Amino acid sequence: MISDEQYVEQSLIRNLFFLRTLREFCANINLSFYKHNLDYSKRATELELECERIGRILIDNADGNIPKDALDSGILFTPYTLPLEELTERLFGIRIATDITKKEEMITPGRITNPSPEIVEQVNTVNRQIRSLIVKFIALVTEILKKQRSNSLFSSSYPTLFEFMIQEARLYDMELERLLERNEVDPIYAINHQFLYNTAMYHIATFLRGLIDPSHIEQTFELDQFIRSFESLALRYQKAPDDPYIQGDLMEESMAVLNRFDSFVETLIKDLLSAKIYFIVEPIFLDNMYTEIHYFQYILRNNQKQEKEKK
């Protein structure tokens, strides 16, 4: 069972990461529809505003309560988050909560010690509120996906991307459920979690492959290589027994592929910001995918640390 300190700290970190992810998903939905389907854009905007509201509450309590390794990991923000947000605002004429990013950049690292029962209960309340928000988000995206598949609705986003959003929201809910139940990350949970995030990396590589200007042949080829790497890792995760040594090797292999993917996507972002490359998607989508890569790296590092502490 995790301690109050672990519960509050892990909830704060994961909620700040996932609320940004959901906000950026809502922005994508908002930009995906034409005028005669603006009801979906309106509902996505309402969810985005709710994510912002809760996010601001969390940031007000984050200073001195998030460890340096989490702040430096790139899961909450990256050096490119604000420039990509501002570029998206300029290109699409929408409002993005850049104030949240600016406040996150100013957070002072620290560790939570002896949180009061009142603080723990506040975290319980926020976690439950977010789980209700996730239910609404999944319902919206499921409705869109159902109509899209029956030729009743057109969106400029792929059905596969909406499936990805639903999967990510369920992953978020799974983590909140574990935290609310105060469960440790056991080896079975860890390997399943890693498999699901490896699947997310596969989808990210396929999305980027389909959204990049096809004239960029070298980048397209590299994305094909990453797709094959994540497919190969998926097969290994599916066959991985509950053996810490085999799981350790698999984590190392995953981290090696992720580090290369991280550097590759960072280069894509730099090229986008310098107008050397073109994607048919809003710029913050790339930041969304980039922080997702960092989050998988963060999970692997924590799992590796836990395995070493057991030996």
N, C-alpha and C positions, 0 to 999 in steps of 0.2 A: 504494500500500500504506500502510495507516495505521500510525502509530508505536506503540511500547509504551505511551506515555502516553495516546494516543487510545484504544487498545484497552482498557486497564484502566478509564479514566474512562467510556467509552461503555458498557462491560459493566456497571459498577456502577450507572449511572443507569438503564439499560434493565431490568436485573434487579430493581431495587427497585420500579420502576413496574409491570412485568408480574407480579411475584410477588404484589403487592397485588391486581392484577386477577384473577389465578387464585384467590387466597384468597376473594375476594368472589364469584366464580363458584361456587366449591365451597360457600360458605354458601348461595347460592341453591338449588343442587341439594339440599343437606341439608334445606332447608325446603320442598322441592317435593313430598315424598312422604308418603303416609299409612303407618300402622304396618305393614301387610302388605308394604310395599316398602322397608323400612328398610335393606336390604342396600346399596342405592344411596347412601343417606344416610351409611352407615358408610364406604363406599369414598371418597366425597367428603370426609368428615372426615379420613380418613387422608392424602389428598393435600393437604388444607388444612394439616395439621400438618407435613407435609414442606416446604410452602412457607414456613411460619413458621420452621422450623429453619434453612433456607438464608437466609431473610430476616434472621434475627438475626445470622448469621455476617457477612453483607454490611454490616449496620449497624455492627457492631463495627469494621469497617475503613473506614467512610464518613466519619468526622469529619476535616475538613480536606482531603478528597479529591474533593468534589463542588463544581463552580463555582456561584457565587451565582445565575447566570441559571437554572440547572436547579432549584435549591432554591426560587427565587421563582416558578417557572413554574406551580406547582400540579399537577405530574405525580406527585409522591411523596405529597403530602398537601395538603389544603386547610383553610381555617379551619373547615370544617364536617365534616371527616372524623371527628374524635373525638366530637362531639355526635351524629352519625348512627350511629356504632358503638354508643355508649351507649344511644341510643334503640332500636336493633335488639335489643340485649341485653335491655333492659327489656320490650319488646313480645313477644319470641319465647322468652325464657328460655334463650338460647344463650350460649356463651362466645366472645368475639371477642378477638383479640390486640391489645388497645388499648395494651399496652406498646410494641409496635413503632411505632405512631403517635407516642407520647410521645417515644420516642428519636429518631425522624426529625425531630420539631419542634426538637430540641436540637442537630442537626448544625451544626457550624461550617463555613462555606464555605471552599473552597481548591482548589488544583490539584495534581494528581499530577505529580511530577517524578522522572525517572530511576528508574522502578520496577525492582527487582531481578529477575533471572531467576526467583527463587523465587516472587515475587509474581505474575509473569506466568503461571507454571505453575499457581499456585493458582487464578487466574482461569480458565485453560483447564479445570481440573478442575470448577469450579463451573458453568461454561457447559455442559459435557458432562452433568453431573448434571441440570441443568435441562432439557436437551433430552430426556433419558430420562423426566423427570417429565411433560413435555409429551406424549410418546407415550402414557403411561398415562392422562393426562387426556382426550386425544382419543378413546382407546379406550372409556373410560367413557361419555363423552357420546354417542359414535356408537352404542353399545349401547342407551342410553336412547332415543335418537331413533328407532332402527329399531323398537323395541318400541312406542313411542308412535304411530308412523305405521301400525302394523298392529293398532291397538286392543288391544294386549296389555298396555299399561301406561298408567296415568293419572298425570299430573303437573300441578301448578298453574302450571307455566311453559309458555309456548308452544313448539312445535317450532321456530319461527323463532328464538327466543332461544337454544335449544341449537345451532342452526346458526351463530348469531352467535358463540357461545363457541368453536366449532370453528374458525371463520375467524380469530378473535382469537388463538387458540393457534397457528395456522399462521403468522400474521403475526409472532408472537413468535419462533417457530422460524426463520423466514426472516431475521430480524434477527440472531439468534445465529449462524446459518450464515455470514452476511456477516462478522460480527466474527471468528469462528474462522478464516475464510479471509483475514482482514486486508484486505478489499476496501474501497476508497473508495466513496462514494455518487456514482455517475455519473448523468448526466441521464436515462437510460432507467430506471434503478432508482428514481430520485427521482420521476419522473412516475407510474410504476406504483404506488409506495408511496403517493403522494398520492391516487391513484384509489381504492386499497383503503381508505384511511382516510376518504375522502369517502363511500364506501359504508357504512362503519361509522357515520358521522354520520347518514346516511339511516335506518339501522336504529334508532339511538338515538331519533331523533325519532318513528319509528313505534311503538317500544316505549312511550315516554312517552305518546303519543297513545292507546294501548290500555289503559294502566294507570291513567290519571288518572280520577277520578270524573267521569263525563260531564256532571254539572251545572255544571262549570267551563267554560262555553261559550267565553269569551274566550281562555283558555289553549289549549283544543282548536283553535280557529281559528288561533291563532299557530303551533301545532305543524303544522297542515296546510300553512301557508305555508313553514315550514322544510323540510318533506318535499319540496315542489315545488322549492325552491331547490337542495337537494342532488341531486335528480333532474336538474335542468338542468345543474349542475356535472358530474355523471357523464357526460352526453353530451359535454360539452366536453373532459373528460379523455380519453375514448375516442378522440376525433378529433384530440387535440393531437399535432402532429408533434414531432420532435426539434429544436425551434427555441427557443433560450433566451429570445427576446423574447416569443414567444407563451406559453411556460411561465411567464415572469415575470408577465405580465398575469393568467394563470390563478391563480397563487399569491396575488396581491393580491386578486383577487375572492373566492377561497376564504377568505382571512383576514378579509375584511370580513363575510362571512356567518357565519363561526365566532365572531367577536367578538360579534355580535348574539345568536347561539345561546348563547354562554357567559353573557352577562348574563341571558338568559331563564331558563336552567336554574338559575342562582344564585338568582334570584327564587323559582323553584319550591321550591328547597331551604329558603330562608328561610321561605316560607309553610308548608312541611311542619313545620319545627321549631317554628313558632309556632301549629300546629294550625289553620291557615286553609285547608288543602287536604288532600286524601286520595288516596293511591295504594294499589292492591291489590298491593303488593310490599314487601319489607323495605327500610327506609330506606337502608341502605348501598348498595342498588342505584343510587340517585341519585348517591351519591358516586362509585361506579364509573363511571357515565356522564360525570360532571363531569370527573374526571381524564382520561378518554379524550379529551374535547374539548380539554383543555389539552395533551395529548400531540400531537394533530394540529397545534395552534398551535405547539408546540415544534419539530416537524418542519419546518413551513413557515418558521419564523424561521431555522432552521439552513440550510435550502436556499437561502433568500433571501440569507443572509450569504455562502454559498459562491459564489453567482452574482455577487455584487458584488465579491468578492475576485478572480474570474477576469477582470473587466473592467479 
